[in-house]
Amino acid sequence: MKKLLLLSLVAAALSSCSVENEAMDALDGIREIDLSFEDEICGEETSHWYGDLGSVTVFNDRENLIVRIISTDPEGLQQARVEIVDNFGDFPANGGGQLPAGQMGEVSHVGGEWYTQFSFPLSNFANFEDNCLLIAPWAIFKGNGGTHWAGDQTAGNENNPWRYFAFCIQDCPPTEEPPVVICESAYMYSDDDSTLNKIYPKPANWGWYLEYDVSNAEESYPLYAAAGQNEISNGYHVGNVFIHYDSNGSVYAEIVMLGDYVIMGQHTFVGDALPSGKRPGPGQYTNTGDMNDDGKVFIIVHAEVCWEED
């Protein structure tokens, strides 16, 4: 006979967790229960009713099979038992086909609570045929004067029937870890000699500037992220910057990203001289344009770039 040993039994008060059980709205005369549980349900759950006194819900998460019995009265559940077998013949029924509650394997003496639940490691059912179980849930509720069964299958005899139902454990899809997102500063690279560190030794940082002649045709330059100390070999080529001058006298810096790199923000400086004094942060650039009308400007292009780690 395949019997189960209960390794974990949890009986909890209302304060232990909170989520709606919307199914209880279905029957007239049943008080709505605002009770919730923080469960990761794998696949579908199965529920059956003890008349209008309560319900039993069965589901599996990634580690355990949960059998949860809930009362419609906040203090109505007095005691609960459950028997889980592989085949019908494994139920501990007596010679008359009755299933005495005292012979059932697992018991919870609740004493007037909303619910109780039984938790079984899924490894207990590794040898069960097709991972399908037969479950007989029994409970006593306050004021009902007897015992009650729940399920869609009836056994026993006319005078002493008992009920059970089938439940098949469902495979959980593998959990996907959220991707690791990396975000870094990026600068348009011009040449090795045009580093911002040469113009602004303190605070030491990295990045480049470009001396651009507006009479030139469109030019393109690589955009590097995480190239600390201006070492592009340590960084990532994340995009290209296209610089051009239009007939309205405006200089444009258009960034085209490569691959799966995503631009989160862009800061562009255009002026006939680089900012003097302390090096401004990328978000503090003040564009002056070509104030001296010599057709030559300095350009700094900075961007915030993100991507998912491989």
ABEGO torsion letter per residue (X at the ends): XBBBBBABBBBBBAAABBBBBAAAAABBGBBBBBBBBBBBBBEBBBBBBBEAAEBBBBBBBAABBBBBBBBABAAABABBBBBBBABAAABBBBAAGBBBAAABABBBBAGGBABBBBBBBAAAAAABBGGBBBBBBBBBBBGAGBBBBBEABBBEBAABBBBBBBBBBBBBBBBBBBBBBBBBBBBBBABAABBAAAABAOBBBBEBBBBBBAABBBBBBBBBBGBBGGBAAABBBABBBBBBBBAAGBBBBBBBBBEABBBABBBBBBBABBBBEBBBBAAABBBAEBAAGAGBBBBBBBBBBBBBBX
